[in-house]
Amino acid sequence: MDNHPTEYNASSAETERLKALYRYQILDTPADPSFDNITLLASKLLNVPISLISFVDEHRIWSKSHHGVEVQEYKRIDGLCATTILNNSPYIVENASTDPRSCEHPLVTQVAGVRFYAGVPLTVENRFNIGTLCVIDYKPRELSASEIETLKLLSKMVVDVIELHVSQLKINDLNKTLKTSEHYFRSMFDQAGVGVSIANAKTGEFVQTNQKYLEIIGYAADELKTLDLMLITHPDDVEKQKVMTRALLAGEVTEYHLEKRYIRKDQTCVWVDITCTALWMAGDSPTHHLAIVQEITDKKLAELALKENEERWSFALEGSNQGVWDLDVVNHKIFLSPRCKDMLGYPQDEISTDMDAWLKLIHPDDLPCLISARADALCGNTRSFENEHRKLSADGSWKWVQVKGMVVSRDISGAPLRVIGTYTDISQRKQIEAQVLKLAHFDSITNLPNRTLFLERLNQEIEKTRQSKTSLALMMLDLDRFKEVNDSLGHHQGDLLIKITAQRLLACVQEKDTVCRLGGDEFTIIFSELSDGDYVHTQANKILEAIAEPYQLGGDLAYVTASIGIAVYPVDSSNADELVRQSDQAMYASKNSGKNRYAFFTKHMEESALQKLNLANHLRSALAKNEFKVLYQPIVDLNNMQIRKAEALIRWQHPDMGIISPADFIPIAEDTGLIVEIGEWVFKQAVEAIKTCRQHVHP
């Protein structure tokens, strides 16, 4: 351990403490009996030879009062007073020569040095320990609890004397300031750019006025002695002037602010802004009134003109059903016209002017877009901004509004200061748009997505499935015997059957699956994010069973079944249009296989479909190219073995594909409607054959 006491090392807290010490201006001041009496009292009450009132400076400890020892100051070293100020409680060393905190202090190590020390910090401003009151003895001893309390009470007396000292300093400063202020006041009073008057509070007589006040009211100074203030006040303003004056005299207010009109000596009217303050020279009641008067005639005329304009604008806005808002960008405050709040159903005093409170009423999904649009205008990227969003109404519902805004004021650096704009209720328009959108994307009978929305959803689900690396199944469903039910029971019952079918399909699938109606009796189902290969089989059987259940159509009972085709992404195709085509081919395969069943798309189906399409294309030109021929199958009477008649059989001799079986092209002819034309041709060929036969057999 270092054998030499170390000097106190100042910190930021110490810097503040020293500032407080210097504010009290007590260092190096002459002796004061008020302090000396306390040190004398401390020695007597605590029976000690030495008492000190010391102040701890940066590098020294200076004694304001010392009893029993002649010491004015000594170097600041830890262990005694320098340590006392570090705590807010008494610091007691019963035997300084053995106590490690103080044993190396110079006042302890010297001959006849200090043995007992007890100090209490002198705390000012409730936080700064600027000095100590301490008692010292040359022999070790203890302090009782009551003696410690006595020392603490004496320290408070010291602080009171210190504060009294500071108060006296302040009084001295105030006296100096007062004299200076009186000089400044006289100069300002006479040269002020506003009218100033001092009047007797009880009589109303003018005690003093400046030249500007006389110019405002139009009277000379000597005329004021007999002038009644109320006589030069406009008749319409007399009553409010009296009310304000009575309140000031009664002590209800110490100051009032008033705008009123004076009638000048030349009978012209002048608007003034008055701030009147009560002055107390003595006693409990004000003795004088100080009035600061500023002419505001031009301002009032401008305000009246502005008010007229605002009334006209207000009338116009009310007629347009728009609300007006005015944003103070710097203070983040917004003014809202009554219409802004009315359209949302809020009382006028319910929404504060804080912009954040207004923004909280905006639907969270709409807020980013509004903030972005507004930011572009604030930054100057756009001249104005426009946005449509939902706002929370007083009844808890969301109401659509259109906001338009424009920056109308910027500071010298270009930063926005003020933005104004309008709010318009567009809820009805949005409802109509939603209805139009629904009609464009949803089936009117079932409320299911229609073909347009189905294709959008299918592309969306394909993209999601691609990203999740799962699979997707598209089911195409066509009702069997629906046309029979629709034709026999009527379109109303047919629509009801379609609606019930939609309900049954929705009941069979999960929420993530999409059921759509393409039109007529044709439905589609998108099974997305498939992870179970058997799921689609299970769902297909479930749907077939549900559709096969009887339909109660009013008083009629109907039965239909379904033919289902299924294509899988990405196994069959990665393209939405191809999936639709493939599921459609699979559905027709189910229908051709006997109906009330389902089939998955296969390449054979596609090849068969392409072959049929190719045949259909060639079939349309086969007659013109004379590619058909008719063969006749004789029918023999077994009784006499004579030919009684013949069956006409059509054959298609294609130049490239060879002979094509009727089993392959007749169904296509029936589907395309060419069967009628082909049938007529066969009939004509048969008639010609009969005619030829008769000519040869029976000439």
C-alpha positions in Angstrom: 0.0 0.0 0.0 1.2 3.6 -0.8 2.5 5.3 2.4 1.5 8.7 1.1 -2.2 9.9 1.0 -3.4 10.5 -2.5 -5.0 13.7 -3.8 -8.7 13.5 -4.7 -9.2 12.7 -8.4 -12.1 14.8 -9.8 -14.9 13.1 -11.8 -17.9 14.4 -13.7 -19.9 14.2 -10.5 -17.2 16.1 -8.6 -17.2 18.7 -11.4 -20.9 19.3 -10.8 -20.3 19.4 -7.0 -17.6 22.0 -7.4 -19.9 24.1 -9.6 -22.5 24.1 -6.8 -19.9 25.1 -4.3 -18.8 28.1 -6.4 -22.4 29.1 -7.0 -22.7 29.8 -3.2 -19.8 32.2 -3.3 -18.7 31.4 0.2 -15.0 30.4 -0.2 -12.5 32.9 1.1 -15.2 35.1 2.7 -14.6 36.9 6.0 -15.5 35.3 9.3 -19.2 35.3 10.1 -20.6 35.1 13.7 -23.5 33.0 12.5 -21.1 30.2 11.6 -18.9 30.8 14.6 -21.8 30.4 17.0 -22.6 27.0 15.6 -19.0 25.6 15.9 -18.9 26.9 19.5 -22.3 25.3 20.2 -21.1 22.0 18.7 -18.0 21.9 20.9 -20.1 22.5 24.0 -22.9 20.1 23.2 -20.6 17.3 22.2 -17.8 18.0 24.7 -15.0 18.2 22.2 -12.2 20.6 22.0 -12.4 21.3 18.2 -15.3 22.1 15.9 -14.9 23.1 12.2 -17.2 24.2 9.4 -15.2 23.4 6.3 -15.8 23.6 2.5 -14.0 21.1 0.2 -12.5 22.8 -2.8 -10.8 21.0 -5.7 -7.4 20.8 -4.1 -7.9 22.2 -0.6 -10.2 22.2 2.4 -11.1 25.7 3.6 -12.6 26.5 7.0 -15.3 29.1 7.2 -15.4 28.7 11.0 -13.0 27.0 13.4 -13.3 26.6 17.2 -10.5 25.3 19.4 -7.8 25.4 16.6 -6.3 28.0 14.4 -6.5 26.5 10.9 -7.8 28.3 7.8 -7.1 25.7 5.1 -5.1 22.6 4.4 -4.5 20.3 1.4 -7.4 18.1 0.4 -6.5 14.5 1.3 -8.8 11.5 1.8 -9.5 10.2 5.3 -11.4 13.0 7.1 -13.4 15.8 5.6 -12.6 14.8 2.0 -14.1 11.4 2.8 -17.1 12.8 4.7 -18.5 14.5 1.5 -18.6 11.2 -0.3 -21.5 9.9 1.7 -24.8 11.4 2.8 -24.6 10.0 6.4 -22.3 10.9 9.3 -18.7 9.8 8.9 -17.2 8.7 12.3 -13.6 7.7 13.1 -13.3 6.6 16.8 -9.6 6.1 16.7 -7.9 7.8 13.7 -4.5 6.4 14.4 -5.6 2.8 14.0 -8.4 3.3 11.5 -7.1 2.4 8.0 -9.2 5.1 6.5 -7.4 7.9 8.3 -4.3 6.6 9.9 -2.0 8.1 7.3 -3.6 11.5 7.2 -1.1 14.4 8.1 -3.4 15.7 10.8 -3.3 12.3 12.4 0.3 11.4 12.0 1.7 14.7 13.4 2.6 15.2 17.1 -0.6 15.5 19.2 -2.5 14.6 16.1 -6.2 13.9 15.7 -7.5 10.8 17.2 -11.3 11.2 17.1 -13.2 12.6 14.1 -17.0 12.9 13.4 -18.3 14.8 10.4 -21.6 15.4 8.7 -21.8 16.5 5.0 -23.4 19.9 4.3 -25.9 19.1 1.5 -27.3 21.8 -0.7 -29.8 21.6 -3.5 -30.7 18.1 -2.1 -27.8 16.5 -3.9 -24.4 18.3 -3.6 -22.2 17.8 -0.5 -20.1 21.0 -0.6 -18.6 20.8 2.9 -18.7 19.4 6.4 -19.5 20.2 10.0 -17.0 18.1 12.0 -15.9 17.7 15.7 -12.4 16.6 16.6 -10.7 15.3 19.7 -7.1 14.4 20.5 -8.1 11.2 22.2 -10.2 8.3 20.9 -13.8 8.3 21.9 -17.4 7.3 20.7 -20.6 9.3 20.0 -23.9 8.2 21.3 -26.9 8.0 19.0 -28.3 11.2 20.5 -25.0 13.0 20.0 -25.0 11.9 16.4 -28.5 13.3 16.0 -27.3 16.6 17.6 -24.4 16.8 15.1 -26.9 16.2 12.2 -29.2 19.0 13.5 -26.3 21.4 13.8 -25.3 20.6 10.2 -28.8 21.5 9.0 -28.4 24.8 10.9 -25.2 25.4 8.9 -27.0 24.7 5.6 -29.7 27.2 6.6 -27.1 29.9 7.3 -25.5 29.1 3.9 -28.9 29.5 2.2 -29.5 32.7 4.0 -26.1 33.9 2.8 -27.1 33.1 -0.8 -30.4 34.8 -0.4 -28.7 37.9 0.7 -26.5 37.7 -2.3 -29.5 37.3 -4.5 -31.2 40.3 -2.9 -28.2 42.4 -3.6 -28.2 41.3 -7.2 -31.9 41.9 -7.5 -31.5 45.5 -6.2 -28.9 46.1 -8.9 -31.1 44.5 -11.5 -34.1 46.5 -10.4 -32.3 49.8 -10.9 -31.2 48.6 -14.3 -34.7 47.4 -15.2 -36.2 50.7 -14.1 -33.9 52.4 -16.6 -34.7 50.0 -19.3 -38.5 50.1 -18.6 -38.5 53.9 -18.9 -36.7 53.7 -22.2 -39.0 50.9 -23.5 -42.1 52.6 -22.2 -41.4 55.8 -24.1 -40.1 54.2 -27.3 -42.3 51.0 -27.5 -43.9 50.2 -30.8 -47.1 49.3 -29.0 -49.4 51.4 -26.9 -48.7 51.2 -23.1 -50.9 52.7 -20.4 -51.0 52.6 -16.6 -54.3 53.3 -14.9 -55.5 53.5 -11.3 -57.3 50.2 -10.6 -60.1 51.8 -8.6 -60.8 55.1 -10.4 -59.7 54.1 -13.9 -57.8 57.4 -14.2 -54.7 57.2 -16.5 -51.5 57.5 -14.5 -49.1 57.3 -17.4 -49.3 56.6 -21.1 -46.7 56.5 -23.9 -46.9 58.3 -27.2 -48.0 55.2 -29.2 -51.0 54.8 -27.0 -52.1 58.4 -27.7 -51.7 57.9 -31.4 -53.9 54.8 -31.3 -56.8 56.4 -29.5 -56.4 59.8 -31.1 -56.4 62.0 -28.0 -53.7 64.3 -26.5 -52.2 63.5 -23.1 -53.9 66.4 -21.2 -57.3 65.2 -22.6 -56.9 61.8 -20.8 -57.4 63.4 -17.4 -61.2 63.8 -18.0 -61.6 60.8 -20.4 -63.8 57.9 -19.4 -62.4 54.7 -20.9 -65.9 53.2 -21.5 -66.9 56.3 -23.5 -64.2 55.7 -26.2 -65.0 51.9 -26.3 -67.3 50.7 -29.1 -70.8 50.1 -27.7 -70.8 46.5 -28.8 -67.6 45.9 -26.8 -68.5 47.8 -23.6 -70.1 44.8 -21.8 -67.2 42.4 -22.3 -64.7 45.2 -21.3 -66.7 45.6 -18.0 -66.7 41.9 -17.3 -63.0 41.6 -17.8 -62.3 44.7 -15.6 -64.5 43.4 -12.8 -62.8 40.1 -12.8 -59.4 41.8 -12.6 -60.5 44.0 -9.7 -62.0 41.1 -7.8 -58.8 39.1 -8.1 -60.5 36.4 -10.1 -57.8 36.8 -12.7 -54.4 38.6 -12.7 -54.4 39.2 -16.5 -56.8 39.3 -19.3 -56.6 39.4 -23.1 -59.2 41.2 -25.2 -59.8 42.3 -28.7 -62.1 45.3 -29.0 -62.7 48.6 -30.8 -61.9 52.1 -29.8 -63.9 55.1 -31.0 -61.2 57.7 -31.8 -61.6 61.4 -31.3 -62.3 61.8 -35.1 -65.1 59.2 -34.6 -63.3 56.6 -36.7 -63.1 53.0 -35.4 -59.9 51.2 -34.7 -59.4 47.5 -33.7 -57.0 46.9 -30.8 -55.5 43.8 -29.1 -55.2 44.5 -25.3 -53.3 42.5 -22.7 -54.1 44.0 -19.3 -52.2 42.9 -16.1 -52.9 43.8 -12.5 -50.1 45.5 -10.6 -49.7 45.3 -6.8 -47.8 48.3 -5.3 -49.1 47.5 -1.7 -51.8 45.6 0.1 -53.9 42.6 -1.0 -55.7 44.3 -3.9 -54.3 45.5 -7.2 -53.5 49.2 -7.3 -52.9 49.7 -11.0 -53.6 48.2 -14.3 -50.9 47.9 -17.0 -52.3 47.7 -20.5 -50.3 46.7 -23.6 -52.3 47.9 -26.7 -51.6 46.9 -30.3 -53.6 48.2 -33.3 -54.9 45.2 -35.3 -57.4 46.9 -37.7 -55.8 45.5 -40.8 -55.5 42.1 -39.3 -59.2 42.1 -38.3 -60.4 43.2 -41.7 -58.3 40.4 -43.2 -59.8 37.9 -40.7 -63.3 39.0 -41.6 -62.6 38.6 -45.3 -61.0 35.2 -44.6 -64.0 34.2 -42.5 -66.3 35.1 -45.4 -64.2 33.0 -47.8 -64.1 30.1 -45.3 -67.9 30.2 -45.0 -68.2 30.1 -48.8 -65.7 27.2 -49.0 -67.4 25.4 -46.1 -70.8 25.7 -47.9 -69.2 24.4 -51.1 -67.5 21.5 -49.3 -70.7 20.6 -47.5 -72.5 20.5 -50.8 -69.7 18.2 -52.3 -69.9 15.9 -49.3 -66.1 16.1 -48.8 -64.1 16.5 -45.6 -61.1 18.8 -45.3 -57.8 18.1 -43.4 -54.8 20.3 -42.7 -51.6 18.7 -41.5 -48.8 20.5 -39.5 -45.9 18.3 -40.6 -43.4 19.7 -38.0 -45.6 19.2 -35.0 -47.4 16.1 -36.4 -50.8 17.6 -35.8 -53.8 17.4 -38.0 -56.9 19.5 -38.2 -60.0 17.7 -39.4 -63.2 19.4 -40.6 -66.5 18.2 -39.0 -67.3 16.3 -42.2 -64.2 14.1 -41.8 -65.4 12.8 -38.5 -69.1 12.7 -39.5 -68.5 10.4 -42.4 -66.9 7.9 -39.9 -69.6 8.5 -37.2 -67.3 10.0 -34.5 -68.3 12.8 -32.2 -66.4 16.0 -33.0 -64.4 15.9 -29.7 -63.5 12.1 -29.9 -60.5 12.1 -32.3 -57.5 14.1 -31.1 -55.4 16.3 -33.4 -52.4 13.9 -33.1 -51.6 12.5 -36.5 -50.7 9.1 -35.0 -54.2 8.7 -33.6 -55.7 9.4 -37.0 -53.3 6.9 -38.7 -54.3 4.2 -36.2 -57.8 4.3 -37.7 -56.5 3.1 -41.1 -56.7 -0.6 -42.0 -53.2 -2.2 -41.4 -53.2 -3.7 -44.9 -53.8 -0.2 -46.5 -51.4 1.9 -44.4 -48.0 1.1 -46.2 -49.4 2.2 -49.6 -50.8 5.5 -48.1 -47.5 6.2 -46.3 -45.5 5.6 -49.6 -47.8 7.8 -51.6 -47.7 10.6 -49.0 -43.9 10.3 -48.7 -43.4 10.9 -52.5 -45.4 14.1 -52.2 -43.5 15.2 -49.0 -40.1 14.6 -50.7 -41.2 16.5 -53.8 -41.2 13.5 -56.1 -44.9 14.2 -56.9 -46.8 17.4 -56.8 -49.7 15.8 -54.9 -50.9 12.4 -53.8 -54.1 10.3 -53.9 -54.9 7.1 -52.1 -57.9 4.9 -51.4 -58.0 3.0 -48.1 -60.3 1.7 -45.3 -60.9 3.6 -42.1 -62.4 2.3 -38.9 -65.8 3.7 -38.2 -67.3 4.4 -34.8 -69.5 1.4 -35.2 -66.5 -0.9 -35.7 -67.0 -1.4 -39.5 -64.4 -0.5 -42.2 -65.4 2.4 -44.5 -63.7 3.1 -47.8 -62.4 6.7 -48.2 -60.4 8.5 -50.9 -57.8 11.0 -49.7 -56.2 13.7 -51.8 -53.3 15.9 -50.5 -50.9 18.5 -51.6 -47.9 20.2 -49.9 -48.7 23.9 -49.7 -45.7 25.1 -47.6 -42.0 24.3 -47.3 -39.1 25.9 -45.4 -36.1 27.4 -47.0 -34.4 24.0 -47.3 -37.4 22.5 -49.0 -38.7 20.5 -46.1 -42.5 20.2 -46.0 -44.3 22.3 -43.3 -47.9 22.0 -44.2 -50.1 19.7 -46.2 -53.8 20.2 -47.0 -56.3 17.9 -48.6 -59.7 16.3 -48.7 -61.5 13.1 -47.7 -64.3 11.6 -49.7 -66.6 8.7 -48.7 -66.3 6.1 -51.5 -67.9 3.2 -49.7 -70.9 3.0 -52.1 -68.6 3.1 -55.1 -66.5 0.3 -53.6 -69.6 -1.8 -52.9 -70.6 -1.4 -56.6 -67.1 -2.3 -57.7 -67.1 -5.3 -55.4 -70.4 -6.4 -56.9 -69.1 -6.0 -60.4 -66.0 -7.8 -59.5 -68.0 -10.6 -58.0 -70.2 -10.9 -61.1 -67.0 -11.0 -63.2 -65.3 -13.7 -61.1 -68.1 -15.7 -59.4 -71.0 -17.8 -60.6 -74.3 -16.2 -59.9 -76.1 -19.5 -59.1 -73.6 -21.2 -56.8 -71.3 -18.3 -55.7 -68.4 -20.5 -56.7 -65.5 -19.0 -58.7 -66.3 -18.9 -62.4 -64.0 -19.8 -65.4 -62.1 -16.5 -65.2 -61.3 -16.8 -61.6 -60.7 -20.6 -61.9 -57.9 -20.0 -64.4 -56.3 -17.3 -62.1 -56.5 -19.6 -59.1 -55.1 -22.5 -61.1 -52.0 -20.5 -62.2 -51.5 -19.3 -58.6 -51.8 -22.8 -57.2 -49.4 -24.2 -59.8 -46.8 -21.5 -58.8 -47.2 -22.3 -55.1 -46.9 -26.0 -55.8 -43.8 -25.4 -57.8 -42.2 -23.5 -55.0 -43.2 -26.0 -52.3 -42.1 -28.9 -54.6 -45.3 -30.8 -54.0 -48.0 -31.8 -56.5 -51.5 -30.7 -57.6 -54.5 -32.4 -59.1 -57.1 -30.9 -61.3 -60.5 -32.6 -61.3 -62.9 -32.0 -64.2 -66.5 -33.1 -63.3 -69.5 -33.3 -65.6 -73.0 -34.3 -64.5 -74.6 -37.3 -66.2 -78.3 -37.0 -67.1 -78.4 -33.3 -66.1 -79.9 -32.2 -69.5 -82.7 -34.8 -69.0 -83.6 -33.4 -65.6 -83.3 -29.8 -66.8 -85.5 -30.4 -69.8 -88.1 -32.4 -68.0 -88.4 -30.4 -64.7 -87.5 -27.0 -66.0 -84.6 -24.5 -65.7 -85.6 -23.4 -62.2 -85.2 -27.0 -60.9 -82.1 -27.4 -62.9 -80.5 -24.4 -61.3 -81.5 -25.8 -57.9 -79.8 -29.1 -58.7 -76.6 -27.2 -59.7 -76.7 -25.2 -56.4 -77.1 -28.4 -54.4 -74.3 -30.0 -56.3 -72.0 -27.1 -55.4 -72.9 -27.5 -51.7 -72.1 -31.3 -51.9 -68.8 -30.6 -53.6 -67.8 -28.0 -51.0 -68.7 -30.5 -48.2 -66.4 -33.1 -49.7 -63.2 -31.0 -50.0 -60.8 -29.3 -47.6 -60.6 -25.5 -47.1 -57.4 -25.3 -49.1 -59.0 -26.9 -52.1 -60.8 -24.8 -54.7 -64.2 -25.7 -56.2 -65.3 -23.8 -59.4 -68.2 -23.9 -61.8 -67.2 -23.5 -65.4 -70.8 -23.3 -66.7 -73.7 -25.6 -67.5 -73.2 -28.8 -65.5 -69.4 -28.7 -65.5 -67.4 -28.2 -62.3 -63.6 -28.2 -61.5 -61.8 -28.9 -58.3 -58.2 -27.9 -57.6 -56.5 -30.1 -55.0 -53.3 -28.3 -54.0 -50.1 -29.2 -52.1 -50.7 -32.9 -52.3 -48.5 -35.2 -50.3 -50.6 -38.3 -50.2 -50.9 -40.2 -53.5 -54.2 -41.9 -52.4 -55.9 -38.6 -51.4 -57.3 -37.8 -54.9 -58.7 -41.4 -55.3 -60.4 -41.1 -52.0 -61.9 -37.7 -52.8 -63.1 -38.9 -56.2 -65.0 -41.8 -54.7 -66.4 -39.6 -52.0 -67.6 -37.1 -54.6 -69.1 -39.8 -56.8 -71.1 -41.1 -53.8 -72.2 -37.6 -52.9 -73.4 -36.8 -56.4 -75.3 -40.1 -56.7 -77.4 -39.3 -53.7 -81.1 -38.4 -54.6 -81.8 -34.7 -55.2 -85.0 -33.3 -53.6 -86.0 -30.5 -56.0 -89.1 -29.1 -54.4 -91.7 -31.8 -54.8 -89.7 -33.7 -57.3 -86.9 -36.3 -56.8 -84.1 -36.5 -59.3 -81.0 -38.7 -59.8 -77.8 -37.8 -61.5 -74.3 -39.2 -61.5 -70.9 -37.7 -62.4 -68.1 -38.4 -64.8 -64.7 -37.2 -63.5 -61.4 -36.7 -65.2 -58.2 -36.0 -63.3 -54.8 -34.6 -64.4 -51.8 -34.2 -62.1 -49.1 -31.4 -61.9 -46.3 -31.8 -62.6 -46.6 -35.5 -63.7 -48.9 -34.8 -66.6 -48.1 -31.2 -67.4 -46.6 -28.0 -65.9 -48.9 -25.8 -67.9 -52.4 -24.7 -66.7 -54.0 -24.8 -70.2 -52.7 -28.3 -70.7 -53.9 -29.5 -67.3 -57.4 -28.3 -68.2 -57.3 -30.0 -71.6 -55.9 -33.2 -70.1 -58.5 -33.4 -67.2 -61.2 -32.7 -69.8 -60.0 -35.6 -72.0 -59.9 -37.9 -68.9 -63.5 -36.8 -68.0 -64.7 -37.7 -71.5 -62.9 -41.0 -71.2 -64.9 -41.7 -68.0 -68.2 -40.7 -69.7 -67.4 -43.0 -72.7 -66.6 -45.8 -70.3 -70.0 -45.9 -68.8 -70.3 -42.7 -66.6 -70.5 -42.5 -62.8 -66.8 -43.1 -62.6 -63.4 -41.3 -62.6 -60.3 -41.7 -64.7 -56.8 -40.3 -64.5 -55.3 -38.8 -67.7 -53.0 -41.0 -69.7 -50.9 -40.4 -72.8 -53.1 -42.9 -74.6 -56.0 -40.6 -74.1 -54.1 -37.7 -75.5 -53.0 -39.8 -78.5 -56.6 -41.0 -79.0 -57.9 -37.5 -78.8 -55.3 -36.2 -81.3 -56.2 -39.1 -83.6 -59.9 -38.3 -83.4 -59.1 -34.6 -84.0 -57.0 -35.6 -87.1 -59.8 -37.8 -88.3 -62.4 -35.1 -87.7 -60.3 -32.7 -89.8 -59.9 -35.1 -92.7 -63.6 -36.2 -92.3 -64.8 -32.7 -93.3 -63.1 -33.0 -96.7 -63.6 -36.7 -97.3 -67.0 -36.3 -99.1 -65.6 -33.6 -101.4 -62.6 -35.7 -102.2 -64.9 -38.8 -102.9 -63.0 -40.9 -100.4 -66.2 -42.7 -99.2 -67.6 -45.8 -100.9 -70.6 -48.0 -100.1 -70.5 -51.8 -100.0 -73.6 -53.9 -100.0 -74.1 -57.0 -97.8 -76.7 -59.3 -99.4 -79.5 -60.7 -97.2 -80.6 -64.1 -98.5 -83.9 -65.8 -97.9 -83.0 -69.2 -96.6 -86.2 -70.8 -97.8 -85.4 -70.3 -101.5 -81.8 -69.1 -101.2 -82.7 -65.9 -103.1 -81.3 -62.4 -102.4 -84.2 -60.5 -100.9 -82.4 -57.2 -100.0 -79.0 -55.8 -99.1 -77.5 -53.8 -96.3 -75.5 -50.7 -97.3 -72.1 -50.4 -95.6 -70.0 -47.2 -95.8 -66.2 -47.4 -96.0 -63.6 -44.6 -95.9 -60.7 -45.1 -98.2 -58.1 -42.5 -97.1 -55.2 -42.0 -99.5 -52.6 -42.0 -96.6 -54.3 -43.9 -93.8 -55.9 -46.6 -95.9 -59.3 -48.0 -95.0 -60.7 -46.5 -91.9 -63.3 -48.5 -89.9 -66.8 -47.0 -89.4 -66.3 -47.7 -85.8 -63.6 -45.1 -85.8 -65.2 -42.3 -87.9 -68.9 -42.7 -87.3 -68.8 -41.5 -83.6 -66.7 -38.5 -84.8 -69.3 -37.8 -87.5 -72.0 -37.9 -84.9 -70.2 -35.5 -82.6 -69.4 -33.0 -85.3 -72.8 -33.2 -87.0 -71.3 -34.4 -90.3 -73.3 -37.6 -89.9 -76.4 -35.9 -91.5 -74.5 -35.0 -94.6 -72.8 -38.4 -94.8 -76.1 -40.1 -94.2 -77.7 -38.2 -97.1 -74.8 -39.2 -99.3 -75.1 -42.9 -98.4 -78.9 -42.7 -99.0 -78.3 -41.2 -102.5 -75.7 -43.9 -103.3 -78.1 -46.7 -102.2 -80.9 -45.3 -104.3 -78.6 -45.1 -107.3 -77.5 -48.7 -106.6 -81.1 -49.9 -106.5 -81.9 -48.1 -109.7 -78.9 -49.7 -111.4 -79.8 -53.1 -110.1 -83.4 -53.0 -111.4 -82.2 -51.9 -114.8 -79.9 -55.0 -115.0 -82.2 -57.6 -113.3 -85.5 -56.4 -114.7 -84.7 -54.3 -117.8 
